[in-house]
Amino acid sequence: MLHTAYITGADRGLGLALTKSLLCRGYQVFAGSYLPEWPELSELMSEYPVNLVIVPLDVSDDAAVSAAAALIASHTESLDLLINNAGIFPQHTPTILEDLDFEIIKRLYNTNTLGPLRVTHSVINLLLKGQLKKLVNISSEAGSISANHRIGNFGYTMSKAALNMQSSILQLHLKEFGVKVLNIHPGYVRSYMSGKFNEDGTVEAVDSAAGILKLVDTEVDLNGPLYLDYEGNPMGW
Ligand SMILES: NC(=O)c1ccc[n+]([C@@H]2O[C@H](COP(=O)([O-])OP(=O)(O)OC[C@H]3O[C@@H](n4cnc5c(N)ncnc54)[C@H](OP(=O)(O)O)[C@@H]3O)[C@@H](O)[C@H]2O)c1
């Protein structure tokens, strides 16, 4: 049977690599698009006119998330896999002794923390009806409190630490429904996180995506480790 997946932030970077890999495996993919002017996702339509469904999506906006969920529900009665990938990393890394821009910090929370919660909430009934029942939150090493080495960068780090808590709560609750939750650090990815392509990244998006999908395929222990890097190494909370 055709598997279905919903991926947020699919226009470029890791989200696009995950989308391509899943299409290649024969999934039907609902790909959240935030950047309509970025061509790669729409170019994929010619290769996968049936299995790729582009879904306009701003995860920071309640109405947009609801509209996306309604669009998905008009195509399918169930979702096998949800990957909350969309995230932002604006260049705002001051310490407590410098100027803090609380509007940027609120935007980070609204996108990186509340975005996944909104999206998961909007399609939870579809996910509960899925065959695979896999929920992946793309977190970061920056959300690890035990491994913290930073003296600033409050917004991004706190938004990912709070996402980690979200994943933990979801795992505890949803395991009784057979849902496997994974909270994954994707590596230092060569992507567009800061608005332009990061040549310094140490992992290609396609390799990070391959590692994440391997974990999706193999991780079946509902109580098993939750916070992992893309190679499957456990991360410290
Ligand atoms: N790159 C890394 O080294 C790294 C490390 C740790 C964790 N991560 C996490 O990995 C995930 C994927 O990031 P990436 O590296 O692939 O970065 P990316 O290339 O910037 O991709 C993120 C995608 O999400 C989109 N997006 C931004 N705001 C959105 C919104 N409000 N609603 C929906 N989509 C939105 C982005 O659009 P725009 O390009 O227009 O912003 C972009 O298409 C993020 O959650 C990030 O925090 C990345």
The ligand as a MOL file (V3000), in Angstrom:
LIG
                    3D

  0  0  0     0  0            999 V3000
M  V30 BEGIN CTAB
M  V30 COUNTS 48 52 0 0 0
M  V30 BEGIN ATOM
M  V30 1 N 21.4610 23.2990 9.0380 0
M  V30 2 C 21.9280 22.8510 10.2050 0
M  V30 3 O 23.1500 22.7710 10.4380 0
M  V30 4 C 20.9680 22.4310 11.2690 0
M  V30 5 C 21.4840 21.9880 12.4980 0
M  V30 6 C 20.6070 21.5860 13.4820 0
M  V30 7 C 19.2480 21.5950 13.2410 0
M  V30 8 N 18.7590 22.0440 12.0460 0 CHG=1
M  V30 9 C 17.3160 22.0250 11.8370 0
M  V30 10 O 17.0290 21.3530 10.6430 0
M  V30 11 C 15.7720 21.8400 10.1150 0
M  V30 12 C 15.9100 22.0730 8.6260 0
M  V30 13 O 16.7880 23.1530 8.4280 0
M  V30 14 P 17.7410 23.2820 7.1480 0
M  V30 15 O 19.1260 23.1750 7.6530 0
M  V30 16 O 17.2830 22.4030 6.0460 0 CHG=-1
M  V30 17 O 17.4830 24.8260 6.8060 0
M  V30 18 P 16.7980 25.5200 5.5280 0
M  V30 19 O 17.6070 25.1770 4.3170 0
M  V30 20 O 16.6630 26.9700 5.8980 0
M  V30 21 O 15.3750 24.8360 5.4260 0
M  V30 22 C 14.3260 25.1520 6.3130 0
M  V30 23 C 13.0730 25.3460 5.5070 0
M  V30 24 O 11.9790 25.7460 6.3790 0
M  V30 25 C 11.3740 26.8990 5.7880 0
M  V30 26 N 10.6580 27.7460 6.7340 0
M  V30 27 C 11.1440 28.8160 7.4220 0
M  V30 28 N 10.1660 29.3790 8.1260 0
M  V30 29 C 9.0350 28.6640 7.8760 0
M  V30 30 C 7.6980 28.7780 8.2920 0
M  V30 31 N 7.2850 29.7430 9.1230 0
M  V30 32 N 6.7960 27.8760 7.8420 0
M  V30 33 C 7.1800 26.8970 7.0070 0
M  V30 34 N 8.4280 26.7520 6.5360 0
M  V30 35 C 9.3550 27.6290 6.9890 0
M  V30 36 C 12.5460 27.6080 5.1740 0
M  V30 37 O 12.1570 28.6510 4.3140 0
M  V30 38 P 13.1630 29.9580 4.2550 0
M  V30 39 O 14.3930 29.4420 3.5750 0
M  V30 40 O 12.4080 30.9540 3.5040 0
M  V30 41 O 13.4260 30.3960 5.6760 0
M  V30 42 C 13.2500 26.4620 4.4710 0
M  V30 43 O 12.6290 26.1100 3.2690 0
M  V30 44 C 15.4260 23.0710 10.9530 0
M  V30 45 O 14.4430 22.7380 11.8900 0
M  V30 46 C 16.7230 23.4120 11.6560 0
M  V30 47 O 16.5380 24.0760 12.8810 0
M  V30 48 C 19.6000 22.4500 11.0530 0
M  V30 END ATOM
M  V30 BEGIN BOND
M  V30 1 1 1 2
M  V30 2 2 2 3
M  V30 3 1 2 4
M  V30 4 1 4 5
M  V30 5 2 4 48
M  V30 6 2 5 6
M  V30 7 1 6 7
M  V30 8 2 7 8
M  V30 9 1 8 9
M  V30 10 1 8 48
M  V30 11 1 9 10
M  V30 12 1 9 46
M  V30 13 1 10 11
M  V30 14 1 11 12
M  V30 15 1 11 44
M  V30 16 1 12 13
M  V30 17 1 13 14
M  V30 18 2 14 15
M  V30 19 1 14 16
M  V30 20 1 14 17
M  V30 21 1 17 18
M  V30 22 2 18 19
M  V30 23 1 18 20
M  V30 24 1 18 21
M  V30 25 1 21 22
M  V30 26 1 22 23
M  V30 27 1 23 24
M  V30 28 1 23 42
M  V30 29 1 24 25
M  V30 30 1 25 26
M  V30 31 1 25 36
M  V30 32 1 26 27
M  V30 33 1 26 35
M  V30 34 2 27 28
M  V30 35 1 28 29
M  V30 36 1 29 30
M  V30 37 2 29 35
M  V30 38 1 30 31
M  V30 39 2 30 32
M  V30 40 1 32 33
M  V30 41 2 33 34
M  V30 42 1 34 35
M  V30 43 1 36 37
M  V30 44 1 36 42
M  V30 45 1 37 38
M  V30 46 2 38 39
M  V30 47 1 38 40
M  V30 48 1 38 41
M  V30 49 1 42 43
M  V30 50 1 44 45
M  V30 51 1 44 46
M  V30 52 1 46 47
M  V30 END BOND
M  V30 END CTAB
M  END
